[in-house]
Amino acid sequence: MSADSNSNSRSSDRKPVLPPPLESSATEEIGALADSVRTRGPGEAPNIAKVASQILKGVGGRVAIVDGCRTPFCNAGTDLRDMDVIDLAGVAVAELLARNALPLDEVDYSIFGVVVPALHAPNLGREVVFRASLPMTIPGTTVSLACASSNRAITSGAEAILSGQCDVVLAGGAEALSNPPVLVSKAAARRMMELSKAKTLGQKAAVVSKFRPRDLVPVPPAIAEYTTGMSMGEACEKMAKENGISRRAQDEIALMSHQRAAAATADGRLSGQIVPTFPRPGFDKAVTADNGIRPDSTEAALAELSPVFDRQYGSLTAGNSSPLTDGASAVILMSEDKARSLGYSPLGYIRSFAYASLDPGTQLLQAPAYAAPMALDRAGLKLSDMHLVEMHEAFAAQILSNMQAFASRRFANQELGRSEPLGEIDLERFNVNGGSIALGHPFGATGGRVTIQLLEELRFRGLNLGLITVCAAGGVGFSMVVERG
């Protein structure tokens, strides 16, 4: 045998060498780098509950998600800038009630999520009752779990139904990031309190004389972890570096999000989920579509954008990150028996859900990789059983990091105590109508949006099972399995 043939034989025995990350596809990169995803080692991973499959049924059967809708999601400072969270949530709820001709006295409870509440009316869940002209005897409450706030509202409503406390719950969330509260300095706040207590003109003048120009400089809002001081983008940039996530793969995920969202908008797939919204002050122009989608986005255009969170060595850009957004979402939850008695055909049912948390100083947005195994175990299902997967896209790097963990045997062994990884996600079944990078991310409303979008697409395709994951500030992860049948 010639030297050349020996060389060829030896070459054919070798595993194929993956091209450098900048030239490989996102799928290839996930597979090649799965076992390099960061782990803490035995005994240091979050405490993941070991659970057997459960039947999530209460006295009235399963929890049905009867229907849902949302406002358009619009970049902060644009079309919905003059609406607060009460305005936005009220639009979604009023339309949802009207579409389903739901008798208002059938509603037992209102639960809504928000991250930045309206300071003049902080209980959004109760304000929705008033805004939608519901009976004032309906209790309303507000929850906050960062980007998973409306997921928490939905699962809190589900728990109330499962326990037999309620039969019908309105749940959802809203965010008006065009109107965040702007704080003043502590010194200015103290002076203003003193001023409010001053009785005479002389007392008021004495307080005013204490103000210094530096006291009046506003404190801009910041989206940062209280415990670490890092913004979510800075924390995700850290994840990208630790997990070897390439800029090219991030831009591929971002481009896919925009292309799929644009296609779903063009063919009307998303329009049925969106409520035409007439913003203040004139109420004379309807906003009917999400305005952050870039149909003309290209790989080359994304590659030209500069890093935002680490300008010298970073890979996260405005193009592969979700934008600050205004919007609201709402769903009707019912016990299975109540839905049947009222003649509704639900969008689907909640099969299982799970929450997980980790140290926010490690990999802030990796907790869905811990929550998803629990949700699947509780459902008695595997990732391969899921017909569609809907992941909230805070950043493309976060999506790729979690997908690496899903596919990693090492992560399964060291972090989850499992012999086999969850598995690789087929991108043809992933965020098929676009995600938060294109559609936008109003913190309190995104969980409702992903739930509605997944169930509507399962119905459109005649499929049954879907998985949702959402990462959230504080190192929290959420996952839920839904079923149509």
Secondary structure, 3 states (H helix, E strand, C coil): CCHHHHHHHHHHHCCCCCCCCCCCCHHHHHHHHHHHCCCCCCCCCCCCCCCCCCCCCECCECEEEEEEEECCCEECCCCCCCCCHHHHHHHHHHHHHHHHCCCHHHCCEEEEECCCCCCCCCCHHHHHHHHCCCCCCCCEEEECCHHHHHHHHHHHHHHHHHCCCCCEEEEEEEEECCCCCCECCHHHHHHHHHHHHCCCHHHHHHHHCCCCHHHHCCECCCCECCCCCCEHHHHHHHHHHHCCCCHHHHHHHHHHHHHHHHHHHHCCCCHHHECCECCCCCCCCCECCCCCCCCCCCHHHHHCCCECCCCCCCCCECCCECCEEEEEEEEEEEEHHHHHHCCCCCCEEEEEEEEEECCCCCCCCCCHHHHHHHHHHHHCCCHHHCCEEEECCCEHHHHHHHHHHHHCHHHHHHHHCCCCCCCCCCHHHECCCCCHHHHCECCCCHHHHHHHHHHHHHHHHCCCEEEEEEEECCCEEEEEEEECC
